Amino acid sequence: MSQTTADDRLIVAMDVPDALAGLKLAEQLGDAVSFYKIGLGMLTGGGLALANELKQELGKRIFLDMKLFDIGATVESAVRGLAQFDLDFLTVHGDPYVVKAAKEGAAGKDMKILAVTILTSLDRGDLDGALIKPGEIRDLVQERAGNAFAAGADGVIASPQEAALIRALPEAAGKLIVTPGVRPVGADLGDQKRVATPASAIADGADHIVVGRPIWQATDPRAAALAILDELRAA
């Protein structure tokens, strides 16, 4: 029998159209899920209001996935404003000057700044098109993670396939690794190109996994979430 006690290693991505759909999903998942990710796609659909309601009214943890990228002063200002919402995680791009500005904006708050290394939807061909320097993605991810940690990042976002490499960095001690691109066995890959199963992502050093469509597109989202939690607990 599946336990219903939430495990915050599982973060459910609320990639649904608006806040009403998000609240409905949270109601369906109930006590099975304690941590939610709200991203840019939800921003114009009441994302910040949803984040506040989930946090303040339902006691959930919130990961705001904004992937901020701008000049340092703008990033610092934006983060300072977002930090007032008492959220748990916020993403910024992993360029060192962006990370430093974000940490300054979050000063005095508990919100963790997570640096994006290389999006899990990208492969080497995509990086070539963006004029990113040559090299294996895994090596570039590890290098960007090390640079982000040196700039003060509390953690990084990285593919499960690079989690072990990042965890092996001396700079990664005490830092968070959060992995999107996680798909249970048999799930559709969608637009992700570098994926792993929940158990293998945790075994390779991830602290949290992010799962979206395999849960919210399921006929029974709660059952889908509980199956992933069972896999994590058995790992």
VENQUIUR-V69946 format. One record per residue. RES is the residue in one small letter. PSI is psi in whole degrees, 0 to 359 (* if undefined). BURIAL is I if it has 9 or more other C-alpha atoms within 8 Angstrom, else O. D_CENTER is the distance of its C-alpha to the mean C-alpha in whole Angstrom. Layout:
RES|PSI|BURIAL|D_CENTER  RES|PSI|BURIAL|D_CENTER
//
This chain:
m|131|O|29  s|140|O|25  q|153|O|24  t|358|O|22  t|126|O|21  a|154|O|17  d|113|I|15  d|5|I|12  r|335|O|11  l|120|I|10  i|123|I|7  v|125|I|9  a|120|I|8  m|69|I|11  d|51|I|12  v|166|I|16  p|324|I|19  d|178|I|19  a|325|I|19  l|317|O|22  a|325|I|20  g|317|I|17  l|322|I|19  k|318|O|21  l|315|I|18  a|323|I|18  e|318|O|21  q|321|O|21  l|330|I|19  g|226|O|20  d|2|O|20  a|336|I|18  v|133|I|15  s|354|I|14  f|129|I|10  y|146|I|9  k|130|I|7  i|125|I|9  g|189|I|9  l|324|O|12  g|337|O|14  m|352|I|15  l|316|I|16  t|358|O|19  g|23|I|19  g|27|I|19  g|317|I|16  l|322|O|16  a|320|O|19  l|316|I|17  a|316|I|15  n|319|I|18  e|317|I|19  l|321|I|17  k|307|I|17  q|323|O|20  e|324|O|22  l|355|O|20  g|24|O|19  k|157|I|15  r|149|I|12  i|131|I|10  f|111|I|7  l|111|I|8  d|82|I|7  m|340|I|10  k|53|I|10  l|140|O|13  f|112|O|16  d|188|O|20  i|156|O|23  g|315|I|22  a|321|O|24  t|318|O|22  v|315|I|19  e|316|I|20  s|316|I|22  a|317|I|19  v|321|I|17  r|320|I|20  g|316|O|20  l|329|O|16  a|339|I|17  q|344|O|20  f|359|O|18  d|43|O|17  l|171|I|13  d|311|I|11  f|146|I|8  l|135|I|8  t|144|I|8  v|162|I|11  h|151|I|12  g|9|I|13  d|132|I|17  p|320|I|19  y|329|O|21  v|315|I|18  v|314|I|16  k|316|I|19  a|320|I|20  a|319|I|16  k|325|I|17  e|320|O|21  g|330|I|20  a|3|I|18  a|134|O|21  g|356|O|22  k|163|O|19  d|354|O|17  m|127|I|13  k|136|I|11  i|118|I|11  l|132|I|8  a|133|I|10  v|128|I|9  t|276|I|12  i|128|O|13  l|140|O|11  t|350|I|11  s|357|I|13  l|148|I|16  d|184|I|19  r|324|O|22  g|321|O|24  d|320|O|21  l|323|I|21  d|317|I|25  g|332|O|25  a|7|O|23  l|31|O|25  i|141|O|23  k|152|O|25  p|159|O|26  g|160|O|25  e|141|O|23  i|317|I|19  r|322|I|18  d|320|O|21  l|320|I|19  v|314|I|15  q|318|I|17  e|316|O|19  r|322|I|17  a|314|I|15  g|318|I|18  n|321|I|19  a|318|I|16  f|317|I|16  a|331|I|20  a|355|I|19  g|4|I|18  a|141|I|14  d|344|I|13  g|183|I|10  v|158|I|9  i|127|I|6  a|154|I|9  s|147|I|10  p|332|I|12  q|345|I|15  e|358|I|14  a|317|I|13  a|321|I|17  l|317|I|18  i|318|I|15  r|332|I|16  a|346|O|20  l|136|I|20  p|325|O|22  e|346|O|20  a|355|I|17  a|125|O|19  g|6|O|17  k|160|I|14  l|143|I|10  i|120|I|9  v|127|I|5  t|113|I|6  p|188|I|6  g|26|I|10  v|129|I|11  r|126|I|14  p|158|I|17  v|130|O|20  g|354|O|22  a|153|O|19  d|140|O|19  l|339|O|17  g|228|O|17  d|12|O|16  q|142|I|14  k|341|I|16  r|99|I|15  v|169|I|14  a|168|I|15  t|161|I|15  p|312|I|14  a|319|I|16  s|326|I|17  a|315|I|13  i|319|I|14  a|331|O|17  d|2|I|16  g|0|I|14  a|143|I|11  d|327|I|10  h|146|I|8  i|147|I|7  v|124|I|6  v|130|I|9  g|271|I|11  r|320|I|14  p|341|I|15  i|303|I|15  w|343|I|16  q|354|O|19  a|151|I|20  t|323|O|24  d|90|O|23  p|321|I|19  r|316|I|20  a|321|O|22  a|318|I|19  a|317|I|16  l|326|I|19  a|320|I|20  i|319|I|16  l|321|I|17  d|320|I|20  e|318|I|19  l|317|I|17  r|334|O|20  a|346|O|22  a|*|O|21
//
